[in-house]
Each structure stands twice: as structure tokens, then as C-alpha cells.
Amino acid sequence: PVEVCIAFEALGRHAAPGPWVESAAYLPIALGHEVEGVSTVAVPPHVPYALDADVADRVFLVDGDALVSATVREVKTSIDGTRRLGVVSAAASPAVEEGRRPVTKPDLDPAFDLAVLATAAQLLGAGERILADSVTYVKQRKQFGREIGSYQAIKHQLADVRIALDFARPLIDGAAVLFDGPDRARDVSAAKVAAGDAAYLASRVGLQVHGAIGYTAEFDLSLWLLKVRALVTAWGAPDFHRGRVLESLTS
């Protein structure tokens, strides 16, 4: 889990497209072995679509309490233009690998939590990139003869983003280190909520300080803004993860 977080923060920082969470976080744990090629999976209700299913080598679906092979029926678009969402249905056979037993619910919970943690790390990396680009930009853009980064109002907003990202990082690192502990679900959900809030704040502030150019699809900032917006609700919406944290604290 620690290595997963390090890798996925880098993927988020560079806005790397593709079903990385599915191929490198969820499926290796669910199947119990590394997955060859590019694979993807749908895990209803929190992951109703299989990311990039139309170009993946293998497609899976959690059908009830079992992981099964799946086929693509339809492809939908996402707010993030680099994400293609596949509507999939279960194949005839419940066996996902010849000679292997079907993967069932007890194997899927850790896989889901690692995918959530990987998504949180991606959000953190994207938020860090947006903040870095915003700081660079406010040192260049001038208004009334001064760099806008010299104004206190701009400094305060960027400082708020820095604090939010710094508060999210230990939650992600702690959830990774204690992944095999009894509070895994609570820890990864707390990390996902904090990372999502921090990255979304970075997006809003980044868009504001960039001004009109920040709204254009041609400017690179849009790659991270749209990816953050998609990842905030990927692998469980914020209300679901807040509910898991609340349930853990009150049970």
C-alpha cells in the first residue's frame, strides 16, 4: 500500500490517463496475482462503470458477491475527456480464471479499500500539481503593475490550499502504513475525503488565480481540473466515505 500511494501520487501529478487503479490496485488484490496487460473492472454501486473498458485487454465485473468476466455493452463519456466509461454485463461463466476458484466477497473488500486509497493518492498528486502551477503563474501574471502573487488575498488562498494538502497527506500515509489493521475502512475513507476536499479546493483556487485563461480547454490546467472533478466521486462518493468514518467512530 505504501508503494501504491507513492506511485499513484506521481500518476496524479502528471494526470496520467488509463485504468491504473483497476489494473494496479484493485485487480491484483482481488485476483491474488498480477494482471497481464491493461485490465479494468466495474464494482457497483460505487463504481458502476468500467473505466476504459473499450480498450482494455480484459474486463471484469463484481456481480453480487463474486468477481466475473464481463463484456462491454456501451461506452459513455465523462467530464474528464481522458476517461471513457464502459457499461458492462457479466459473461456466462462465473470463473474469472481457468483452474482458479471464483473470487468472492471476502477477497474483494481489501481490493476495494486499496483502490480507494490509490484514488486518494491520485487526488493528492493532482492537487499538488495544480498548486505548483498556480504559484508559478501568480509570480508571472501582473495586474496594476504588480505580480498578483504579491497580493495578500492571493497568498491567503494559496496558503489554504497548501494547508489542506498537507493535512490530507498524513491521512493517506497513515492509511497505507496501517492498511492491514482493524480500522482499514475508516482510514482509507478518511484519506479519500480529505484528499478529495483538498484537491477540489486546489482546483477552485487554481481556476480563480489563473483568470480567464484557466477556463479554456486549450490550457493545460484543464487536464487536472477535470480529472480532479472526476476522481472526487470515483471509487465512492464523499458522502459514502463520510458515512463509513461516522459508522466506525460511533459503533
Secondary structure, 3 states (H helix, E strand, C coil): CHHHHHHHHHHHHCCCCCCHHHHHHHHHHHHCCCCCCCEEEEECCCECCEECCCCCCEEEEEECCEEEEEEEEEEEECCCCCCEEEEEEECCCCCCCCCCCCEEHHHHHHHHHHHHHHHHHHHHHHHHHHHHHHHHHHCCCEECCEEHHHCHHHHHHHHHHHHHHHHHHHHHHHHHHCCCCCCHHHHHHHHHHHHHHHHHHHHHHHHHHHHHHHHCCCCCHHHHHHHHHHHHCCCCCHHHHHHHHHHHHHC
